[in-house]
Amino acid sequence: MSTIDSSQGSTASTASTSTISSDTSTTSTPFKFHGIGGEFFGIWIVNVLLTMVTFGIYSAWAKVRTNNYFYGNTELGGDRFEYLAKPMQILIGRIIAVFLLITWSVLSSTMPPVAVALAIIFMLAVPFLAVRNARFDARMTRFRNVRFDFAGSYGGAYINLLLKPIAAYIIVVAGGFGIGVVTRLMTDNPIAIGIAITAGVVFFFVAAIYSYAWVSAGMAQYLINGYRYGDKAFNAKLEINQYAKIAVTAIGLFFGAGLLFSVFAFAFGMMGSIVELIQSGASEEAFKNNASLIGMVFFGYFFMFILSMLIAAYVQVCVRNYVFSQTSINDDLQMASTMKTSSFLFLVVTNLLLVMFTFGMGKAWADVRFAKYMAEVTAVEGNLDAFTAHDHNEQSSTAVADEVADAFDINIGIV
């Protein structure tokens, strides 16, 4: 779960306890985000310029300022979140992360075997880094003077973040390939071979769907159940079948859209151009002599781009809504998400266009729009005045694992 924070502080309580509610059937409190694009742009542009002038050193202060702004503008029940990390904590971790990244890059070109060995070691360290990353981010987040924490075990991390994905990959690839190979060795009958290939394809899709569901549900459940708000635990019990249903629907959307594209191409006489392209081996001459073929290729790329965004948005929305519906805090508070594919896709597309047509200068407005939307579709069901949580005494003095995870693009999200 991602954490939120602010230097603007909590606006309500001053004690080390927090109150939220136990009657989840009567009250729903939505999150609110009060940030303004123009206001954040001032912070963002200064961060960019100072980071460039200081050759990246200021990036630690930039991260803290950014998190302070977003956490401090995120409200729940009249109180705002706080971000507690200090720039020097992040700077030390960032220097170590950059050193490791540069070392690995140099070794990749000068000593490839050593780089491969380091890559394997790094892969084995990913679950450890993920736990440390989640723990640091959680402990640097405070709400109503009570900090979050992450208590997930390293053993659970290695099972859910490493062993399960590897096992799923082996099952999907080796299983489907093995069916075809065994059948091919046992017979030369074309019909039997066709049946084997079909069986292999079917096995591949079924195994891929349930492997995705098995891995995703296990990963999300491990992470959620590891989080704490003070001395109160987050709880979630996720079903593999729900993830599988989402995956099946997504695949159905892909093939259904592909069928519609084929019908469209046939209706507008593009099938002949496609056949010509195949027969010519996609030669340059075939493109030069056929304007409709060029249009078809560009349209095909555009269609696949939009389709991929639609499917990604659908999966993210469905997974988030389902996971939140199954997540509670100490069995007293219930999380709720009301995202819709249409509105989320519109946000993603318009943000992309905003950043593109402003040559990146619109990123500040895009970030604020995204934060505002996510707050509007998220709520806590329960009376925020009855649930009491006490702060913990755990500390995180360094952000090394957090920054190493960022440097190597380790992003193990729940939704």
C-alpha positions in Angstrom: 0.0 0.0 0.0 1.4 3.3 -0.8 1.8 5.8 2.0 0.9 9.4 2.0 2.5 12.3 3.9 2.8 16.0 4.6 4.9 18.7 6.2 1.8 20.7 6.7 1.1 18.5 9.6 -2.0 16.9 11.1 -4.7 19.3 11.7 -6.5 17.6 14.5 -5.1 15.6 17.4 -2.0 16.1 19.4 -2.0 12.9 21.4 -0.3 9.6 20.4 -3.6 8.0 19.8 -6.0 8.2 16.9 -9.7 7.8 16.6 -11.5 6.3 13.6 -14.8 4.2 13.9 -16.1 0.7 14.5 -19.6 1.1 13.0 -18.8 0.4 9.4 -22.5 0.2 8.3 -23.5 3.8 8.8 -20.6 6.2 7.9 -18.5 6.6 4.8 -15.8 9.2 4.9 -14.1 10.0 1.5 -10.6 11.1 1.1 -10.1 14.7 -0.2 -7.2 16.2 -2.0 -6.7 20.0 -1.8 -3.7 20.4 -4.1 -3.8 22.9 -7.0 -1.9 22.4 -10.2 -0.5 25.9 -10.4 0.6 25.8 -6.8 2.4 22.5 -7.2 4.0 23.6 -10.4 6.0 26.2 -8.4 7.4 23.4 -6.3 7.9 21.1 -9.2 9.8 23.5 -11.4 12.1 24.6 -8.5 12.8 20.9 -7.8 13.7 20.2 -11.4 16.0 23.2 -11.8 17.8 22.7 -8.5 18.2 19.0 -9.1 19.8 19.9 -12.5 22.1 22.6 -11.0 23.3 20.4 -8.2 23.8 17.3 -10.4 21.1 15.4 -8.7 22.0 16.1 -5.1 18.9 18.2 -4.5 16.7 15.3 -5.6 16.5 14.1 -2.0 15.1 17.5 -0.9 12.8 17.5 -4.0 11.4 14.1 -3.0 10.6 15.3 0.5 9.1 18.6 -0.7 6.9 16.7 -3.2 5.7 14.1 -0.6 5.1 16.9 1.9 2.9 18.6 -0.6 0.8 15.6 -1.6 0.6 14.0 1.8 -0.2 17.4 3.5 -3.0 18.1 1.0 -4.6 14.6 1.5 -7.4 14.8 4.0 -9.5 12.1 5.7 -12.2 13.1 8.2 -10.8 16.6 8.7 -7.2 15.6 9.3 -4.3 15.4 7.0 -1.4 13.0 6.5 2.3 13.8 7.3 5.5 12.7 5.7 8.3 12.3 8.3 11.4 11.4 6.2 14.3 13.8 6.2 16.3 14.8 3.1 19.6 13.4 4.5 18.0 10.0 5.1 17.0 9.9 1.4 20.3 11.4 0.1 22.4 8.7 1.8 20.3 6.0 0.4 20.2 7.6 -3.0 24.0 7.9 -3.2 24.4 4.2 -2.4 21.7 3.3 -5.0 23.3 5.4 -7.7 26.7 3.9 -7.0 25.3 0.4 -7.3 23.5 1.3 -10.5 26.6 2.8 -12.1 28.8 -0.1 -11.0 26.4 -2.6 -12.5 26.2 -0.6 -15.8 30.0 -0.4 -16.1 30.3 -4.1 -15.4 27.7 -4.9 -18.0 30.0 -3.6 -20.7 33.4 -4.5 -19.3 32.8 -7.8 -17.4 29.5 -9.3 -18.5 29.8 -12.6 -16.5 30.3 -10.5 -13.3 27.3 -8.3 -14.2 25.1 -11.4 -14.8 26.2 -12.8 -11.4 25.3 -9.5 -9.7 22.0 -9.4 -11.5 21.1 -12.9 -10.1 22.2 -11.7 -6.6 20.1 -8.6 -7.0 17.0 -10.7 -8.1 17.4 -12.8 -5.0 17.5 -9.6 -2.9 14.3 -8.1 -4.4 12.0 -9.5 -1.7 14.3 -8.2 1.0 14.4 -4.8 -0.6 10.6 -4.8 -1.0 10.1 -5.4 2.7 12.5 -2.7 3.7 11.0 -0.3 1.2 7.5 -0.9 2.4 8.6 -0.6 6.0 10.4 2.7 5.5 7.6 4.3 3.5 5.0 3.1 6.1 7.0 4.4 9.1 7.5 7.7 7.4 3.7 8.2 7.2 1.7 9.6 10.1 -2.0 10.3 10.5 -3.5 11.9 13.6 -0.1 11.5 15.3 -0.1 7.7 14.7 2.4 6.2 12.3 1.9 3.4 9.9 4.2 0.3 9.9 4.9 -2.8 7.8 5.3 -6.1 9.7 5.4 -8.6 6.8 8.0 -11.3 7.3 11.0 -11.9 5.0 9.9 -15.5 4.5 6.5 -14.4 3.3 8.1 -12.0 0.9 10.4 -14.6 -0.6 7.4 -17.0 -1.1 5.0 -14.5 -2.6 7.4 -12.1 -4.4 10.0 -14.6 -5.8 9.1 -18.3 -5.5 5.5 -18.1 -6.7 6.3 -16.0 -9.8 9.1 -18.3 -10.7 6.9 -21.4 -10.2 4.1 -19.8 -12.3 6.5 -19.0 -15.1 7.8 -22.6 -15.2 4.3 -24.0 -15.1 3.0 -21.8 -18.0 6.0 -22.1 -20.3 7.1 -25.7 -19.6 3.6 -27.1 -19.4 2.3 -25.8 -22.8 5.6 -26.5 -24.6 5.9 -29.9 -23.1 2.5 -31.1 -24.4 3.4 -30.3 -28.0 6.9 -31.8 -27.8 5.7 -35.0 -26.2 2.9 -35.5 -28.7 5.3 -34.7 -31.6 7.7 -37.3 -30.5 5.0 -39.9 -30.1 3.3 -39.5 -33.5 3.6 -38.1 -37.0 -0.2 -37.9 -37.5 -1.1 -34.4 -38.6 -4.4 -34.6 -36.8 -2.8 -35.7 -33.6 -0.2 -32.9 -33.9 -3.0 -30.4 -34.5 -4.8 -31.6 -31.4 -1.6 -31.4 -29.4 -0.9 -27.9 -30.5 -4.5 -26.9 -29.7 -4.2 -28.5 -26.3 -0.9 -26.7 -25.7 -2.5 -23.3 -26.6 -5.5 -24.0 -24.3 -3.2 -25.1 -21.5 -1.1 -22.0 -21.9 -4.0 -19.6 -21.6 -5.7 -21.5 -18.7 -2.3 -21.8 -16.9 -1.4 -18.2 -17.6 -4.8 -16.9 -16.2 -4.7 -18.9 -13.0 -0.9 -18.3 -12.5 -1.5 -14.6 -12.8 -4.4 -14.9 -10.3 -2.4 -17.1 -7.9 0.6 -14.8 -7.9 -1.3 -11.5 -7.8 -3.7 -12.6 -5.0 -0.9 -14.0 -2.9 1.3 -10.9 -3.4 -1.5 -8.4 -2.6 -2.7 -10.4 0.4 0.8 -10.7 1.8 1.4 -6.9 1.5 -1.9 -5.8 2.8 -1.8 -8.1 5.8 1.7 -6.8 6.6 0.6 -3.2 7.1 -0.3 -1.6 10.4 -1.8 1.6 11.5 -0.2 2.0 14.9 -1.0 -1.2 16.8 -4.0 -2.1 14.5 -3.5 -4.5 11.6 -4.8 -4.3 8.0 -6.7 -7.5 7.0 -7.6 -8.9 3.6 -8.6 -12.3 2.3 -8.4 -12.4 -1.5 -9.8 -15.1 -3.8 -7.9 -16.4 -6.8 -11.1 -16.8 -8.7 -11.8 -13.1 -8.6 -8.5 -12.3 -10.2 -9.0 -15.0 -12.8 -12.4 -13.5 -13.7 -10.8 -10.2 -14.3 -8.1 -11.7 -16.4 -10.6 -13.7 -18.5 -12.7 -10.6 -19.2 -9.5 -8.7 -20.2 -8.5 -11.4 -22.6 -12.1 -11.5 -24.0 -11.9 -7.7 -24.6 -8.6 -8.1 -26.4 -9.9 -10.8 -28.8 -13.2 -9.2 -29.2 -11.6 -5.9 -30.2 -9.3 -7.8 -32.5 -12.3 -9.4 -34.2 -13.9 -6.0 -34.6 -10.8 -4.7 -36.2 -10.7 -7.6 -38.7 -14.3 -6.9 -39.6 -13.6 -3.2 -40.0 -10.5 -4.0 -42.2 -12.6 -6.4 -44.4 -15.5 -3.9 -44.7 -13.2 -1.2 -45.9 -11.3 -3.4 -48.3 -8.1 -3.6 -46.3 -7.9 -7.4 -46.4 -6.4 -7.3 -49.8 -3.6 -5.0 -48.6 -2.9 -7.2 -45.7 -2.6 -10.2 -48.0 -0.3 -8.2 -50.2 1.8 -7.3 -47.3 2.2 -10.9 -46.2 3.0 -12.1 -49.7 5.7 -9.4 -50.2 7.3 -10.1 -46.8 6.5 -6.6 -45.6 8.8 -5.1 -48.2 9.4 -1.4 -48.5 8.1 -1.5 -52.1 4.7 -2.9 -50.9 4.3 0.1 -48.6 5.3 2.7 -51.3 2.8 1.3 -53.8 -0.2 1.1 -51.5 -1.4 4.2 -49.6 -4.2 2.2 -48.0 -1.7 -0.2 -46.6 0.2 2.7 -44.9 -3.1 3.9 -43.5 -3.9 0.5 -42.2 -0.6 0.1 -40.5 -0.9 3.5 -38.7 -4.5 2.8 -37.8 -3.5 -0.7 -36.5 -0.8 0.8 -34.3 -3.2 3.5 -33.0 -5.9 0.9 -32.4 -3.6 -1.4 -30.4 -2.3 1.5 -28.4 -5.8 2.5 -27.3 -6.8 -1.1 -26.8 -3.8 -1.7 -24.5 -4.6 1.4 -22.5 -8.3 0.3 -22.2 -7.4 -3.2 -21.0 -4.8 -1.9 -18.6 -7.3 0.6 -17.1 -10.0 -2.1 -16.9 -7.7 -4.5 -15.0 -6.4 -1.8 -12.6 -9.9 -0.5 -11.8 -11.3 -4.0 -11.2 -8.4 -5.2 -9.1 -8.3 -2.0 -7.0 -12.1 -2.0 -6.4 -12.0 -5.7 -5.4 -8.9 -5.4 -3.2 -10.3 -2.4 -1.3 -13.7 -4.2 -0.8 -11.8 -7.0 0.9 -9.5 -4.8 3.1 -10.3 -3.7 6.6 -8.4 -2.3 9.6 -8.7 -4.4 12.7 -12.0 -5.7 11.4 -13.5 -2.3 12.4 -13.0 -0.1 9.4 -13.6 -1.0 5.8 -11.8 0.5 2.8 -13.8 1.3 -0.3 -13.0 2.2 -3.9 -15.5 3.3 -6.5 -13.2 3.7 -9.6 -14.8 3.3 -13.0 -13.0 2.3 -16.2 -14.4 5.1 -18.3 -13.4 7.9 -15.9 -10.0 6.4 -15.1 -9.2 5.9 -18.8 -10.3 9.5 -19.6 -7.9 10.7 -16.8 -5.0 8.7 -18.1 -5.5 9.8 -21.7 -6.0 13.5 -20.9 -3.0 13.5 -18.6 -0.9 11.9 -21.3 -2.0 14.5 -23.8 -1.5 17.3 -21.3 2.1 16.2 -20.7 2.8 15.7 -24.4 1.5 19.0 -25.7 3.2 21.0 -23.0 6.5 19.2 -23.6 6.5 17.9 -20.0 5.7 21.2 -18.3 2.1 20.0 -17.6 3.3 17.1 -15.4 2.6 19.1 -12.2 -1.1 19.5 -13.3 -1.3 15.8 -14.3 0.0 14.7 -11.0 -2.4 16.9 -9.1 -5.3 15.7 -11.3 -4.4 12.1 -10.6 -4.1 12.6 -6.9 -7.5 14.4 -6.8 -9.2 11.6 -8.7 -7.8 8.8 -6.6 -8.9 10.7 -3.4 -12.4 11.2 -4.8 -12.9 7.5 -5.5 -11.5 6.3 -2.2 -13.3 6.2 1.2 -13.2 4.6 4.7 -16.4 3.1 5.8 -16.9 3.5 9.6 -17.2 6.2 12.2 -13.9 8.0 12.3 -14.5 9.0 15.9 -14.6 5.7 17.7 -11.6 3.6 16.5 -8.5 4.1 18.7 -5.0 3.2 17.6 -1.8 3.7 19.5 1.5 4.7 18.0 4.4 2.2 17.9 8.1 2.8 18.8 9.7 1.3 15.7 12.2 3.5 13.8 13.7 3.6 10.3 16.9 5.7 10.2 17.9 5.1 6.6 16.3 4.9 3.2 18.9 2.7 1.5 16.5 -0.1 0.5 13.9 2.4 -0.5 16.2 4.3 -2.9 17.8 1.1 -4.3 14.3 -0.1 -5.1 13.6 3.2 -6.9 16.9 3.2 -8.7 16.3 -0.3 -10.1 12.6 0.3 -10.7 11.3 -2.2 -8.2 7.6 -1.4 -7.9 5.7 -4.1 -6.1 2.3 -2.6 -5.9 -0.9 -4.0 -4.5 -3.3 -2.6 -7.2 
